[in-house]
Amino acid sequence: MDDRPRYWYAAPLYRWGWRMPQTWEGWLVDAIWFISFVSISPYVQERQHPFKSLGLVFGLLVFFLAINRWKGEPRR
């Protein structure tokens, strides 16, 4: 049995971000994030509560980046 950790995302080429998913779990996280982002888009266009809209967008982005950091390959 291979004892190496199985990373969902490849190491970044530059300073920040991760490359394409390497496993089905990474693709699932990407798909869920995309569907969530598209589903909140009607709320982002509301003019009455701009901070609520920004909170939704940045909340999703922070959650996505946290999963990438946790399950991604370490920086080289």
ABEGO torsion letter per residue (X at the ends): XBABBBBABBBBABABEBBBBABAAAAAAAAAAAAAAAAAAAAAABAABAAAAAAAAAAAAAAAAAAAAAABBBBX
